[in-house]
Amino acid sequence: MSKVKGIAWEHVRNELMSNPEVQAAYEAEERKERLQAMLAEWRHHAGLTRAQVAERMGVTPPTVSRMESNVIKASIETLARYARACGVKHPQITL
């Protein structure tokens, strides 16, 4: 059996990231992940369940779940309502 020589991940990554479109998509995904983590942090810090956040926002629990898992479809106003529901007075959003 012959050995197959692999390609170093760093080489592949550097080549991919040299493409501006790939780099932009990668950075957008990173921002999305940071925003989703921030929402979870706010909710956990407040000691709330998704159902409790939903009740405070006046929406259904599945709406909050969808928002947390697909945050890019949430408007700024919806994100602000979510923050207020979690007791965040002045959210610091670093994307």
C-alpha positions in Angstrom: 0.0 0.0 0.0 1.4 3.4 -1.0 1.4 6.4 1.3 -0.6 9.4 0.3 1.1 12.7 0.9 -1.3 15.3 2.4 -1.4 19.0 2.1 -0.8 21.1 5.2 -4.0 22.9 6.4 -2.1 26.2 6.7 -1.2 26.0 3.0 -4.8 25.3 2.0 -6.2 28.0 4.4 -3.7 30.6 3.2 -4.6 29.9 -0.4 -8.3 30.1 0.3 -8.0 33.3 2.3 -6.1 35.0 -0.5 -9.5 35.1 -2.4 -11.3 38.2 -1.3 -14.7 36.6 -1.6 -13.7 33.6 0.6 -12.2 36.0 3.1 -15.3 38.1 3.3 -17.6 35.0 3.7 -15.3 33.7 6.5 -15.3 37.1 8.3 -19.1 37.3 8.0 -19.5 33.8 9.5 -17.2 34.8 12.4 -19.3 37.9 13.1 -22.4 35.7 13.1 -20.9 33.3 15.5 -19.8 36.1 17.9 -23.3 37.6 17.8 -24.9 34.2 18.6 -22.5 33.7 21.5 -23.3 37.2 22.8 -27.0 36.5 22.8 -26.5 33.2 24.7 -24.2 35.0 27.1 -26.8 37.7 27.8 -29.5 35.1 28.4 -27.4 32.9 30.6 -26.1 35.9 32.6 -29.7 36.8 33.2 -30.5 33.3 34.3 -33.4 33.1 31.8 -34.7 30.3 29.6 -35.6 30.9 25.9 -39.3 30.7 27.0 -38.8 33.5 29.5 -37.0 35.7 27.0 -39.8 35.0 24.5 -42.4 36.0 27.1 -40.6 39.2 27.9 -40.3 40.0 24.1 -43.9 39.1 23.4 -43.0 36.3 21.0 -43.2 32.6 21.1 -40.3 30.4 22.3 -39.7 28.9 18.8 -39.2 32.5 17.6 -36.4 33.1 20.1 -34.8 29.7 19.2 -34.9 30.6 15.5 -33.4 34.0 16.2 -30.6 32.5 18.3 -29.7 29.9 15.7 -30.1 32.2 12.6 -29.3 35.6 14.0 -28.5 37.1 10.7 -32.2 37.4 9.9 -32.9 39.4 13.1 -33.3 43.1 12.8 -31.4 45.6 15.0 -34.7 46.4 16.7 -35.3 42.7 17.5 -31.8 42.4 18.8 -32.4 45.4 21.0 -35.7 43.9 22.3 -33.8 40.7 23.1 -31.2 42.6 25.0 -33.8 44.5 27.0 -35.6 41.2 27.7 -32.3 39.9 29.2 -31.9 43.0 31.3 -29.0 44.4 29.2 -29.2 48.2 29.6 -26.5 49.3 27.2 -25.4 46.4 25.0 -21.8 46.5 23.8 -21.8 44.9 20.5 -18.3 44.1 19.2 -18.5 42.5 15.8 
